[in-house]
């Protein structure tokens, strides 16, 4: 039983493709390849930094030079992100859920903080005067 396929108005045997049929498909394939390369390049350019105002909070992020991490801030305060083994991200504010990008993790942190709370400033919470006095095991 012979199966035929219509390519450009000409019936072609499905088992055999003519040079003419291949040549007709090349421009479309080349155009698709060029568009894919352009889309990838634009995605990389966007992925190096981001900044936006989300629910009244200023979110900014810059890809770290080494290690593939991110430096993300919410209203100027550092939001610590961790990358999971599957490539997703989690924040220290909302560490039970994973997010596909650092930006979506930062948005989720803003949602979890709510309108009245700020991220902690880690330097303000360090008390080096006691150096652990009253904590731990004492002999």
C-alpha positions in Angstrom: 0.0 0.0 0.0 1.5 3.3 -1.0 1.0 6.4 1.1 1.4 9.8 -0.4 1.8 13.2 1.1 1.0 16.5 -0.5 4.1 18.8 -0.4 3.7 22.1 -2.1 0.8 20.9 -4.3 2.8 17.8 -5.5 2.0 14.3 -4.2 5.2 12.7 -2.8 5.7 9.2 -1.7 6.0 9.2 2.1 9.0 6.9 2.0 10.9 9.2 -0.4 11.4 12.9 -0.3 12.6 14.8 -3.4 15.3 17.3 -3.4 12.8 19.9 -4.3 10.7 19.1 -1.2 13.8 19.3 1.0 14.9 22.7 -0.6 11.4 24.1 0.0 11.7 23.3 3.7 15.1 24.8 4.2 14.1 28.5 4.4 11.5 27.8 7.1 14.0 25.7 9.1 16.7 28.5 8.8 14.2 31.1 9.9 13.1 29.0 12.9 16.8 28.5 13.9 17.5 32.2 13.6 14.5 33.1 15.7 15.5 30.6 18.4 19.0 32.0 18.6 17.6 35.5 18.9 15.2 34.5 21.6 18.0 32.8 23.6 20.3 35.8 23.3 17.6 38.2 24.5 16.8 35.8 27.4 20.4 35.8 28.5 20.6 39.6 28.3 17.5 39.9 30.6 18.8 37.2 33.0 21.8 39.2 34.2 19.8 41.8 36.2 16.3 42.7 37.0 14.5 45.5 38.9 10.9 46.3 39.4 8.4 47.7 41.9 6.1 44.9 43.1 3.3 45.7 45.5 5.0 48.9 46.5 8.3 47.3 47.2 11.5 47.8 45.2 13.0 44.5 44.1 16.4 44.5 42.4 18.7 41.6 41.5 22.1 41.2 39.9 23.8 38.0 38.9 26.9 37.5 41.0 30.2 37.3 39.1 31.2 34.0 40.4 29.2 30.9 41.3 26.1 31.6 39.4 24.3 33.1 42.5 22.3 36.3 42.7 22.4 39.4 44.9 18.8 40.3 45.4 17.4 43.2 47.5 14.0 44.2 48.6 13.8 47.9 49.5 17.6 47.9 49.7 17.8 45.0 52.2 19.5 41.8 51.2 17.2 38.8 50.4 19.2 35.6 50.7 18.4 33.1 47.9 19.5 29.5 47.6 19.6 27.4 44.4 18.1 23.9 44.7 19.5 20.9 43.0 16.7 20.9 40.4 17.6 24.5 39.4 14.7 26.2 41.2 15.2 28.9 43.9 14.0 29.5 47.4 14.3 32.4 49.8 15.0 32.6 53.5 11.6 34.2 53.9 9.6 31.5 52.2 11.8 28.4 52.2 9.0 25.9 51.9 8.3 26.6 48.2 10.5 26.6 45.1 10.4 29.2 42.3 11.7 29.0 38.8 13.6 32.3 38.9 15.2 34.6 41.5 12.6 37.3 40.5 9.6 35.0 41.3 11.3 34.0 44.5 11.7 37.7 45.5 8.0 38.4 44.6 6.9 35.5 46.8 9.1 36.8 49.6 7.3 40.2 49.3 4.0 38.4 49.4 5.0 36.5 52.5 6.3 39.7 54.3 3.1 41.6 53.7 2.8 45.3 53.6 4.1 46.2 57.1 7.2 44.0 57.6 10.8 44.6 56.3 13.6 42.1 55.8 16.0 42.1 58.7 19.3 43.8 58.5 21.8 41.0 59.5 24.4 43.5 60.8 21.9 45.0 63.2 21.1 41.7 64.8 24.7 40.7 65.6 25.6 41.3 69.2 29.3 40.6 69.6 29.5 42.1 73.1 28.6 38.9 75.0 30.3 36.5 72.6 27.9 33.8 73.5 27.8 34.3 77.3 24.8 32.5 78.8 24.4 30.2 75.8 25.7 26.7 75.3 27.4 24.3 77.7 29.6 25.7 80.5 32.0 23.5 82.4 
